[in-house]
Amino acid sequence: MNTPPPANGSAWRRLCRSFGWARRGVVVLLRTQANARIHAVAAGCAIVAGFVLGITRGEWCAVVAAIGLVFSVEGLNTAIEFVVDLASPELHPLAEKAKDVAAGAVLLSALTAAVIGLLVFGPHLLALVQR
Ligand SMILES: Nc1ncnc2c1ncn2[C@@H]1O[C@H](COP(=O)(O)OP(=O)(O)OP(=O)(O)O)[C@@H](O)[C@H]1O
């Protein structure tokens, strides 16, 4: 099992190590979670659409925030799943609630991102169709 190294060294070295662990977490998220890979594809499509449709700076802010929201919540959901599986490998009503609520949070964030996508890209696509 990996044990974290002692918290010695300069503040800069500690910061670099923390970034390394966080980067490792993002890799674990993308490797183990099919949903995270689907979010990545959706985020890529939104970014390409943003460039193609020439969305404004404000619209970019909304799109980037939506992408960050979904990935952050998916990451927290995955972390909760790992911890629940560690703490309660057997079935337990509280484990069930924890996983269901975490999954519900992912659903809410994805719905929010979908609404933002509609609000941002809808008018651009409509203008394109009506041209
Ligand atoms: N230890 C447990 N005790 C009780 N119910 C559980 C337990 N583990 C999972 N469940 C139930 O099964 C559902 C699915 O859990 P699972 O761990 O398979 O997540 P998942 O749907 O595979 O999530 P993801 O697709 O994000 O990996 C949970 O939402 C919960 O209702």
The ligand as an SDF file (V2000), in Angstrom:
LIG
                    3D

 31 33  0  0  0  0  0  0  0  0999 V2000
  -22.4950   -1.0600    0.2060 N   0  0  0  0  0  0  0  0  0  0  0  0
  -23.7070   -0.7980   -0.2940 C   0  0  0  0  0  0  0  0  0  0  0  0
  -24.7930   -0.8770    0.4890 N   0  0  0  0  0  0  0  0  0  0  0  0
  -26.0360   -0.6200   -0.0010 C   0  0  0  0  0  0  0  0  0  0  0  0
  -26.2910   -0.2420   -1.2760 N   0  0  0  0  0  0  0  0  0  0  0  0
  -25.2410   -0.1160   -2.1200 C   0  0  0  0  0  0  0  0  0  0  0  0
  -23.9030   -0.3990   -1.6910 C   0  0  0  0  0  0  0  0  0  0  0  0
  -23.0790   -0.2070   -2.7490 N   0  0  0  0  0  0  0  0  0  0  0  0
  -23.8710    0.1640   -3.7760 C   0  0  0  0  0  0  0  0  0  0  0  0
  -25.1720    0.2310   -3.4110 N   0  0  0  0  0  0  0  0  0  0  0  0
  -26.3160    0.6250   -4.2580 C   0  0  0  0  0  0  0  0  0  0  0  0
  -26.0060    0.3490   -5.6130 O   0  0  0  0  0  0  0  0  0  0  0  0
  -25.9930    1.5730   -6.3730 C   0  0  0  0  0  0  0  0  0  0  0  0
  -24.8880    1.5030   -7.4030 C   0  0  0  0  0  0  0  0  0  0  0  0
  -23.6520    1.4810   -6.7080 O   0  0  0  0  0  0  0  0  0  0  0  0
  -22.2720    1.2890   -7.4620 P   0  0  0  0  0  0  0  0  0  0  0  0
  -21.1770    1.2810   -6.4870 O   0  0  0  0  0  0  0  0  0  0  0  0
  -22.4010    0.1400   -8.3930 O   0  0  0  0  0  0  0  0  0  0  0  0
  -22.1890    2.6450   -8.2420 O   0  0  0  0  0  0  0  0  0  0  0  0
  -22.2820    2.8090   -9.8070 P   0  0  0  0  0  0  0  0  0  0  0  0
  -23.7230    2.9670  -10.2010 O   0  0  0  0  0  0  0  0  0  0  0  0
  -21.4530    1.7560  -10.4340 O   0  0  0  0  0  0  0  0  0  0  0  0
  -21.6320    4.2200   -9.9370 O   0  0  0  0  0  0  0  0  0  0  0  0
  -20.6860    4.6500  -11.1240 P   0  0  0  0  0  0  0  0  0  0  0  0
  -21.4200    4.2650  -12.3800 O   0  0  0  0  0  0  0  0  0  0  0  0
  -20.5670    6.1300  -10.9170 O   0  0  0  0  0  0  0  0  0  0  0  0
  -19.4100    3.8970  -10.8790 O   0  0  0  0  0  0  0  0  0  0  0  0
  -25.7990    2.6840   -5.3380 C   0  0  0  0  0  0  0  0  0  0  0  0
  -26.3220    3.9340   -5.7760 O   0  0  0  0  0  0  0  0  0  0  0  0
  -26.5890    2.1230   -4.1500 C   0  0  0  0  0  0  0  0  0  0  0  0
  -27.9790    2.3400   -4.3170 O   0  0  0  0  0  0  0  0  0  0  0  0
  1  2  1  0
  2  3  1  0
  2  7  2  0
  3  4  2  0
  4  5  1  0
  5  6  2  0
  6  7  1  0
  6 10  1  0
  7  8  1  0
  8  9  2  0
  9 10  1  0
 10 11  1  0
 11 12  1  0
 11 30  1  0
 12 13  1  0
 13 14  1  0
 13 28  1  0
 14 15  1  0
 15 16  1  0
 16 17  2  0
 16 18  1  0
 16 19  1  0
 19 20  1  0
 20 21  2  0
 20 22  1  0
 20 23  1  0
 23 24  1  0
 24 25  2  0
 24 26  1  0
 24 27  1  0
 28 29  1  0
 28 30  1  0
 30 31  1  0
M  END
$$$$
